[in-house]
């Protein structure tokens, strides 16, 4: 995966603008946000509805539970268990690869989380949850038993906290707090550092690289060189997700999935 990503990055930054792209498919329906897993499945979220498309752009499954409100976040790090948050009523839902809800709703108040605004999968079948009421992060095992909890991070770090995205990569937890940057924690929830990428929404972490969209551009930040490069794309993006040689773009006109046309 890392070698494929490096090849992708070199090609995108070195080739003439847009020359390397080939359209795989496009979806004209609007979306609040999207996700893109490592099997090239695309997920489109609109309000309380979730749609899953296969690698050819064909709609495969859909899921909705209007009783608990709109979907706030989705994590598809592990395609076999998409993880959804519904902070309006403080619920979390874990689906399977067919978007079936076999595990039921999880009222996070029952597990000591006052307001689960963010959630992401973790290694060893664990989960991370951000509590927007107590400004804390908790790690749970597969039986929803807490393994570790942080204190009030707003007090500990002395900053205002209103994070919008969270993901785990390489035994590190990354939390995007737009006003201060992307905070990095270890697997036990210990704060390590803040990456100074401010005023962004979604992001994606690779080995020593962070991909994100800003001002319609797809950008790549090198965490070792502290350098940002632009990846040429044919249309402005609201969000972008890279998987191997493909990229999924959320645009004002819908969703566009591209792949590198060069071998």
C-alpha positions as CSV (number, residue, x, y, z in Angstrom):
1,X,0.0,0.0,0.0
2,X,2.8,2.5,0.9
3,X,4.7,1.7,-2.3
4,X,1.6,2.1,-4.4
5,X,0.8,5.4,-2.7
6,X,4.4,6.7,-3.3
7,X,4.1,5.8,-7.0
8,X,0.7,7.5,-7.1
9,X,2.1,10.7,-5.6
10,X,5.1,10.9,-7.8
11,X,3.0,10.4,-10.9
12,X,0.4,13.0,-9.9
13,X,3.0,15.7,-9.1
14,X,5.4,15.0,-11.9
15,X,3.0,14.5,-14.9
16,X,1.5,17.4,-16.9
17,X,-1.7,18.7,-15.3
18,X,-4.6,16.3,-15.7
19,X,-2.9,14.2,-18.4
20,X,-2.6,11.1,-16.2
21,X,-6.3,10.9,-15.2
22,X,-8.9,8.6,-16.6
23,X,-12.5,8.8,-15.4
24,X,-13.8,5.5,-13.8
25,X,-17.3,6.8,-13.1
26,X,-19.2,9.8,-11.8
27,X,-22.3,10.1,-9.6
28,X,-24.4,13.2,-10.1
29,X,-26.4,12.9,-6.9
30,X,-25.5,15.3,-4.2
31,X,-23.8,14.3,-1.0
32,X,-23.1,15.8,2.4
33,X,-19.8,13.8,2.5
34,X,-18.3,10.7,1.1
35,X,-15.9,7.8,2.1
36,X,-13.7,5.5,0.0
37,X,-12.5,2.2,1.3
38,X,-9.4,0.1,0.3
39,X,-11.6,-2.1,-1.9
40,X,-12.6,0.9,-4.0
41,X,-16.1,0.9,-2.6
42,X,-17.6,4.4,-2.4
43,X,-20.0,5.6,0.3
44,X,-22.3,8.6,-0.2
45,X,-24.0,10.2,2.7
46,X,-27.0,12.4,2.4
47,X,-28.9,13.3,5.6
48,X,-29.9,10.1,7.2
49,X,-29.2,7.9,4.1
50,X,-26.1,6.0,3.3
51,X,-25.4,4.6,-0.2
52,X,-22.7,2.1,-1.1
53,X,-21.3,1.8,-4.7
54,X,-18.9,-0.9,-5.9
55,X,-15.6,-0.3,-7.8
56,X,-17.5,0.3,-11.1
57,X,-19.9,2.9,-9.6
58,X,-22.9,0.6,-9.3
59,X,-25.2,1.1,-6.4
60,X,-25.1,-2.0,-4.2
61,X,-26.6,-1.3,-0.9
62,X,-28.3,1.5,1.0
63,X,-29.1,2.1,4.7
64,X,-31.1,4.6,6.6
65,X,-32.4,5.0,10.2
66,X,-34.4,8.3,10.3
67,X,-35.4,7.7,13.9
68,X,-32.0,8.7,15.2
69,X,-31.3,11.6,13.0
70,X,-28.7,12.4,10.3
71,X,-25.4,10.7,9.9
72,X,-22.6,12.9,11.2
73,X,-19.5,10.8,10.4
74,X,-18.7,7.4,8.7
75,X,-15.4,5.5,9.1
76,X,-14.7,2.7,6.6
77,X,-11.1,1.9,7.6
78,X,-12.3,-1.7,7.8
79,X,-14.9,-2.2,5.0
80,X,-16.5,-5.1,6.9
81,X,-17.7,-2.8,9.6
82,X,-18.6,0.7,8.6
83,X,-18.9,2.9,11.7
84,X,-21.6,5.7,11.9
85,X,-22.2,8.4,14.4
86,X,-25.5,10.1,15.1
87,X,-24.7,12.9,17.7
88,X,-28.2,14.4,17.6
89,X,-29.4,11.5,19.8
90,X,-25.9,10.2,20.8
91,X,-26.1,6.9,18.9
92,X,-23.4,4.9,17.1
93,X,-24.2,2.2,14.6
94,X,-21.9,-0.5,13.3
95,X,-22.9,-2.1,10.0
96,X,-21.5,-5.0,8.0
97,X,-20.3,-4.9,4.4
98,X,-23.9,-5.1,3.0
99,X,-24.9,-2.2,5.2
100,X,-27.0,-4.5,7.4
101,X,-27.3,-3.4,11.0
102,X,-26.8,-6.7,12.8
103,X,-25.3,-5.2,16.0
104,X,-28.1,-2.7,16.6
105,X,-27.9,0.9,17.8
106,X,-25.5,1.8,20.5
107,X,-26.8,4.6,22.9
108,X,-23.4,6.0,24.0
109,X,-24.8,7.3,27.2
110,X,-24.9,3.6,28.3
111,X,-21.2,3.5,27.9
112,X,-20.2,6.7,29.6
113,X,-20.0,8.9,26.5
114,X,-22.1,12.0,26.8
115,X,-22.0,13.1,23.2
116,X,-20.3,10.9,20.6
117,X,-19.6,13.4,17.8
118,X,-16.7,11.4,16.2
119,X,-15.8,7.7,16.0
120,X,-13.2,5.7,14.2
121,X,-12.1,2.1,14.0
122,X,-8.9,0.9,15.7
123,X,-6.6,-2.1,15.6
124,X,-7.5,-5.3,17.4
125,X,-11.2,-4.7,16.7
126,X,-11.2,-1.7,19.0
127,X,-12.9,1.7,18.6
128,X,-12.2,5.4,19.3
129,X,-14.9,7.8,20.4
130,X,-14.6,11.6,20.9
131,X,-17.0,13.0,23.5
132,X,-18.0,16.5,22.5
133,X,-19.5,17.2,25.9
134,X,-16.5,16.3,28.0
135,X,-13.8,17.1,25.4
136,X,-12.3,13.6,25.9
137,X,-11.3,10.6,23.8
138,X,-12.0,7.0,24.8
139,X,-10.8,3.7,23.3
140,X,-13.2,0.7,23.6
141,X,-12.7,-3.0,22.9
142,X,-15.0,-5.0,20.6
143,X,-17.4,-5.6,23.5
144,X,-17.7,-1.9,24.0
145,X,-15.8,-1.9,27.3
146,X,-13.5,1.1,27.8
147,X,-9.8,0.4,27.6
148,X,-8.5,4.0,28.1
149,X,-9.9,7.5,28.4
150,X,-8.2,10.9,28.3
151,X,-9.1,13.7,30.6
152,X,-10.6,17.0,29.3
153,X,-8.3,17.8,26.4
154,X,-9.4,21.4,26.2
155,X,-8.1,21.9,29.7
156,X,-5.0,19.8,29.3
157,X,-4.0,21.4,26.0
158,X,-5.3,24.9,26.8
159,X,-7.2,25.2,23.5
160,X,-10.7,25.5,22.2
161,X,-11.9,22.1,20.9
162,X,-14.4,21.6,18.1
163,X,-12.9,18.7,16.1
164,X,-14.5,17.6,12.8
165,X,-12.7,14.4,11.8
166,X,-10.7,11.6,13.4
167,X,-8.8,8.6,12.2
168,X,-6.2,6.1,13.3
169,X,-3.1,5.2,11.3
170,X,0.1,3.3,12.3
171,X,-0.9,3.1,16.0
172,X,-1.5,6.9,16.1
173,X,-4.8,8.7,16.5
174,X,-5.3,11.8,14.5
175,X,-7.9,14.4,15.4
176,X,-8.6,17.4,13.2
177,X,-9.4,20.5,15.2
178,X,-9.6,23.2,12.5
179,X,-8.7,26.1,14.7
180,X,-5.4,24.6,15.9
181,X,-4.5,21.8,13.5
182,X,-4.4,18.0,13.5
183,X,-3.6,16.6,17.0
184,X,-1.7,13.3,17.2
185,X,-2.1,10.8,20.1
186,X,-0.5,7.4,20.8
187,X,-2.6,4.2,21.1
188,X,-3.2,4.9,24.8
189,X,-4.5,8.4,24.2
190,X,-1.4,10.3,25.2
191,X,-1.0,13.6,23.3
192,X,2.1,13.7,21.2
193,X,2.0,16.8,18.9
194,X,-0.1,19.0,16.7
195,X,0.5,19.1,12.9
196,X,-0.1,22.8,11.8
197,X,-2.7,22.2,9.1
198,X,-5.5,24.6,10.1
199,X,-8.9,25.4,8.7
200,X,-9.4,22.1,6.8
201,X,-12.2,19.6,7.1
202,X,-11.5,16.0,5.9
203,X,-8.1,14.5,5.7
204,X,-6.4,11.2,5.1
205,X,-3.2,9.9,6.7
206,X,-0.4,7.9,4.9
207,X,3.2,7.1,5.9
208,X,4.7,10.6,6.5
209,X,2.0,12.2,4.3
210,X,-1.4,13.8,4.9
211,X,-3.8,14.4,2.0
212,X,-6.5,17.1,2.3
213,X,-8.6,19.5,0.2
214,X,-8.4,23.3,0.7
215,X,-9.7,26.0,-1.5
216,X,-10.7,23.4,-4.1
217,X,-7.2,22.0,-4.3
218,X,-5.9,18.5,-3.5
219,X,-2.8,19.0,-1.3
220,X,-0.3,16.7,0.2
221,X,1.7,17.6,3.3
222,X,4.9,15.9,4.2
223,X,5.2,15.5,7.9
224,X,9.0,15.0,7.7
225,X,9.9,17.8,5.3
226,X,7.1,20.1,6.5
227,X,6.4,20.7,2.8
228,X,3.1,20.9,1.0
229,X,2.6,19.9,-2.7
230,X,-0.4,20.1,-4.9
231,X,-1.8,17.1,-6.8
232,X,-3.3,18.1,-10.1
233,X,-6.9,17.2,-10.5
234,X,-9.3,18.2,-13.3
235,X,-12.0,19.8,-11.0
236,X,-12.1,21.6,-7.7
237,X,-12.7,19.3,-4.8
238,X,-14.6,19.7,-1.5
239,X,-13.1,16.4,-0.3
240,X,-10.8,13.8,-1.7
241,X,-9.8,10.2,-0.8
242,X,-6.9,8.3,-2.3
243,X,-6.8,4.5,-2.5
244,X,-3.8,3.0,-4.4
245,X,-4.1,4.4,-8.0
246,X,-7.6,5.9,-7.6
247,X,-9.0,9.1,-6.1
248,X,-12.6,9.9,-5.2
249,X,-13.5,13.5,-5.4
250,X,-16.5,15.2,-3.9
251,X,-17.3,18.3,-6.0
252,X,-20.1,20.8,-6.3
253,X,-21.5,18.8,-9.2
254,X,-21.4,15.4,-7.5
255,X,-18.8,12.7,-7.1
256,X,-16.0,11.8,-9.5
257,X,-13.8,8.8,-9.3
258,X,-10.5,8.8,-11.3
259,X,-7.6,6.5,-11.8
260,X,-4.1,7.0,-13.1
261,X,-4.1,6.2,-16.8
262,X,-0.4,5.4,-16.8
263,X,0.6,1.9,-16.0
